[in-house]
Amino acid sequence: MPLTDIAIRSLKPSKMPSKLFDERGLNLEVSPAGGKWWQWKFRFGGKEKRLSMGVYPDVSLKDARERRDV
């Protein structure tokens, strides 16, 4: 199920880092200190790659999806 902005805003940090998955490789990583940043996981040349898309809320859900689709 895709993420929503309301769900992201209501997230509380936990003791362990966690990931919330959106769609097509986009996920939001939440640190125990409360930081949230976007990551995109994809394959290039048969190898798995990860690209940081920015920090939430500086990069909104809509912006992260647009950056992923470019």
C-alpha positions as CSV (number, residue, x, y, z in Angstrom):
1,M,0.0,0.0,0.0
2,P,1.5,3.4,-0.9
3,L,2.5,5.9,1.8
4,T,0.4,9.0,2.6
5,D,1.6,12.3,3.9
6,I,-0.6,11.9,7.0
7,A,0.9,8.6,7.8
8,I,4.5,10.0,7.4
9,R,3.8,13.0,9.7
10,S,2.3,10.8,12.4
11,L,5.3,8.4,12.6
12,K,7.1,8.2,15.9
13,P,10.7,7.1,16.2
14,S,11.4,3.6,17.7
15,K,14.5,2.1,19.3
16,M,15.6,0.5,16.0
17,P,15.8,2.2,12.6
18,S,12.9,1.3,10.4
19,K,11.9,1.5,6.8
20,L,8.5,2.3,5.3
21,F,8.0,1.2,1.7
22,D,6.0,3.2,-0.9
23,E,6.2,1.7,-4.4
24,R,8.7,1.0,-7.1
25,G,11.7,0.9,-4.8
26,L,11.0,4.2,-2.9
27,N,11.2,4.0,0.9
28,L,11.4,6.3,3.9
29,E,14.0,5.4,6.5
30,V,13.2,6.5,10.1
31,S,16.1,6.8,12.6
32,P,15.8,6.3,16.3
33,A,16.6,10.1,16.8
34,G,13.5,10.9,14.6
35,G,15.2,11.8,11.3
36,K,13.4,10.7,8.2
37,W,15.0,10.4,4.8
38,W,14.0,9.1,1.4
39,Q,15.9,6.3,-0.3
40,W,15.4,4.7,-3.7
41,K,16.5,1.1,-4.3
42,F,17.0,0.0,-7.9
43,R,19.0,-2.3,-10.1
44,F,21.6,-1.1,-12.6
45,G,23.8,-3.5,-14.6
46,G,22.4,-6.4,-12.6
47,K,23.6,-4.9,-9.3
48,E,21.4,-3.4,-6.5
49,K,22.0,0.3,-5.9
50,R,20.6,2.8,-3.4
51,L,20.1,6.5,-4.0
52,S,19.3,9.1,-1.3
53,M,16.5,11.4,-2.4
54,G,16.6,13.9,0.5
55,V,15.3,14.5,4.0
56,Y,11.6,14.7,4.9
57,P,9.9,17.3,5.2
58,D,12.4,19.2,2.9
59,V,11.5,16.7,0.2
60,S,7.8,15.9,0.3
61,L,6.3,12.6,-0.7
62,K,5.2,14.1,-4.0
63,D,8.7,15.4,-4.7
64,A,10.3,12.1,-3.8
65,R,8.0,10.3,-6.2
66,E,8.8,12.8,-9.0
67,R,12.6,12.4,-8.4
68,R,12.2,8.6,-8.6
69,D,10.3,8.8,-11.9
70,V,12.8,11.0,-13.7
